[in-house]
Amino acid sequence: MTDTPFPADAIANRQNLALLTQLRWIAAAGQIATILFVYLVLGIDLPLVPMAVVVALLLGANVATLTLGRRDPHVSNTELLMQILLDVAALTAQLVFSGGASNPFVMLYLLQIILGAVLLTPRAAWALAALTAVFFAALIYDPLSHDLTLAPDANLPQLYVVGTLICFLLASGLLVYFIGRIARNLRSRDQRLADLKRQAVEEEHIVRLGLLASGAAHELGTPLSVLSVILGDWQRSPALGGDPDLGPELAEMQTQLDRCKTIVTGILMSSGEARGEMISRTTIGDFMRQTIAEWKLTRQTGRIGYRDKVDPDREILADPALRQVIASLFDNAFEAGALRIEVTARLDGETLEIDIADDGPGFPDEMLQSFGRPYTSTKGRPGGGLGLYLVVNVMRKLGGQVVARNDPEGGAVLCLTLPLDRLTPEDRRGG
């Protein structure tokens, strides 16, 4: 056994294979009991030696399956198909020696069809149904079946056997189709439930982060205010503020301190405190240009270009949460090694689309597959990945989404989509 985690499908296939081996033990025991009853009680002369060989081969296949399963626990869908086909072949061989298509046990083919429809992919299930139908049709012309008397007037009428084949074809086709549809519906339901559960866990995590951030902002407010007062006193002091070396440094310290206070205010605003007074009316173009300008004021790295494809411009509410989402994506791009970002805003009907493309290294494949999950990051530091995680969830709360991809020519592209009515003032909405 290996410590490497298996994919969910491989685990399910392994469990299904275990069920098939258990069913094969039961089938072998049932064949032995049926053969003995028909031979000893009903007095029908059966070829016991070849039928016993089939049972022995079936048991040997089961032992081999269990042995190989311990060495290689990975089970593919193809292997499941081969296992079911082995059972179909064994049943066909027994029917060849016991009456062919006139044997009432021919309906056991439907059991294999049902198992295939439940356990296999749709293509494999249809292939199994087709092969089983071929075996059934071949049994109609089985010459060995004519040596047995299975009805008062010798063998069953040919028309009855052909009708049974037609009935089997209809039943197997309907079983594969409807069981396959039901299985897909159940898988879709389970996926939706898993997504809802994951979303609930993520939202609980976000609430905890929000409470932590809000508490930290409250706690930082007092020491930042004290530092601001002390720096103000130093700047007014002739000995410090008038010093040609210390004066500019004190001014820079005051600038960075003001920036810290602005960040703390933004955290409190995002947590619901003082939010109403910060939302104002603007247009899409002005909102984007102001967001980019504010980001440039506090960062000294990288270049940002903006292409406005919104024509005519539309009035919106300047939601601070959306502004923080865009600024966070700018930070992530430059921290990942980008030198330039190109931002494009456009309208697709009543949906605002914002593309943020950079010239950095792009996303690794594993990052794209787990995009938006917490602590998934290429930065290699504790807590990394929370930025994109919060971005995805904030956009979801706003009614939009974020899609990440790599540009074939290099760099990463993040596409933000948001219904325009979530940003439109109520007095401008229709209806």
Summary of the structure (lengths in Angstrom):
residues: 431
radius of gyration: 35.6
end to end distance: 63.7
largest distance: 124.9
contacts: 1222
relative contact order: 0.05
helix: 66%
strand: 10%
